[in-house]
Amino acid sequence: MFGRRKMTLASALAAMLALGGCGSGEEGTISTEDGDVEYRISGDDDATNIRLNTPDGNATVDTGETLKPDLPEGIAVYPAAKVTNVSNVGLGDKGSGSLVAMDTADAPDKVTGWYKAAAEKAGYKVEAQLQTGNLHMISGKAGDGREFSVTASAREGGTSVQLIAGSGLST
């Protein structure tokens, strides 16, 4: 069901979840159902760097509030948002992208509407839209492998936004 690329991403994400409680300056090995994953964590007050060596290749994850997101062409940080965290993921020559957490005073429908317009202008095809209660989601792909997904959730005082965008991270 999963190709080797998905296994690389799955291995990397499984290792990241297992490393969630680890501090910086550590290294070791974690056993996953896909094989052993070697990791090295480093960083400072501004960012944490995780390097993974999986059975399917190497992966990097850099995370911090002040990092510049590694976003594909046509996708950007929402203009009226405060970035609260960025996680840049690199899978070598297989792909790269970012998870960006943001907060904004704008309503969820305004956020997803902005992303829809920006994505379509940049050549993405919107493949899914969902609106249920206070949750709005939109996702799409471009013919060259770029993809994005945005979730905007209303909360007291504004909207929490999760943007995942990259190239070559799936299929």
MOKA-V894044 format. One record per residue. N is the residue number from 0. SS is DSSP state (A for helix, B for strand, O for the rest). PSI is psi in whole degrees, -180 to 180 (none if undefined). BURIAL is 1 if it has 16 or more other ideal C-beta (glycine too) atoms within 10 Angstrom, else 0. Layout:
n = (N:N)
ss = (SS:SS)
psi = (PSI:PSI)
burial = (BURIAL:BURIAL)
//
This chain:
n = (0:1:2:3:4:5:6:7:8:9:10:11:12:13:14:15:16:17:18:19:20:21:22:23:24:25:26:27:28:29:30:31:32:33:34:35:36:37:38:39:40:41:42:43:44:45:46:47:48:49:50:51:52:53:54:55:56:57:58:59:60:61:62:63:64:65:66:67:68:69:70:71:72:73:74:75:76:77:78:79:80:81:82:83:84:85:86:87:88:89:90:91:92:93:94:95:96:97:98:99:100:101:102:103:104:105:106:107:108:109:110:111:112:113:114:115:116:117:118:119:120:121:122:123:124:125:126:127:128:129:130:131:132:133:134:135:136:137:138:139:140:141:142:143:144:145:146:147:148:149:150:151:152:153:154:155:156:157:158:159:160:161:162:163:164:165:166:167:168:169:170)
ss = (O:O:O:A:A:A:A:A:A:A:A:A:A:A:A:A:A:A:O:O:O:O:O:O:O:B:B:B:B:B:B:B:O:O:B:B:B:B:B:B:B:B:B:O:O:O:O:B:B:B:B:B:B:B:O:O:B:B:B:B:B:B:B:B:O:O:O:O:O:O:O:O:O:O:O:O:O:O:O:O:B:B:B:B:B:B:B:B:B:B:O:A:A:A:O:B:B:B:B:B:B:B:B:B:O:O:O:A:A:A:A:A:A:A:A:A:A:A:A:A:A:O:O:B:B:B:B:B:B:B:B:B:O:O:B:B:B:B:B:B:B:B:O:O:O:B:B:B:B:B:B:B:B:B:B:O:O:B:B:B:B:B:B:B:B:B:B:O:O:O:O)
psi = (-43:137:176:-36:-45:-36:-38:-49:-41:-43:-44:-45:-39:-42:-40:-43:-41:-28:-1:-36:0:149:180:162:25:157:158:-161:139:134:127:172:-17:-1:180:142:119:140:156:126:132:174:-175:-162:-22:-32:153:136:127:128:127:139:106:168:-23:3:-175:151:149:146:122:128:141:164:-30:5:149:125:142:78:147:162:134:-10:134:170:137:130:-31:27:154:119:129:-20:146:134:112:130:133:132:45:-136:3:-28:171:164:-170:152:121:123:133:160:142:157:-14:154:154:-41:-31:-40:-52:-32:-40:-45:-39:-48:-44:-43:-47:-39:-32:7:10:150:120:121:-23:141:138:137:115:115:-124:6:129:133:149:144:158:173:155:159:-21:10:-8:144:159:159:132:132:125:122:125:140:171:123:4:-148:136:134:134:119:127:122:145:-163:130:19:-10:173:none)
burial = (0:0:0:0:1:0:1:1:1:1:1:1:0:1:1:1:0:0:1:0:0:0:0:0:0:0:0:0:0:1:0:1:0:1:0:0:1:0:1:0:1:0:0:0:0:0:1:1:1:1:1:1:1:1:0:1:1:0:1:0:1:1:1:1:0:0:1:0:1:1:1:1:0:1:1:0:1:1:0:0:1:0:1:0:0:1:1:1:1:1:1:0:0:1:1:1:1:1:1:1:1:1:1:1:0:1:0:1:0:1:1:1:0:1:1:1:0:1:1:0:0:1:0:1:0:0:0:0:0:0:0:0:0:0:0:1:1:1:1:1:1:1:0:0:0:1:1:1:1:1:1:1:1:1:0:0:0:1:1:1:1:0:1:1:1:1:1:1:1:0:0)
//
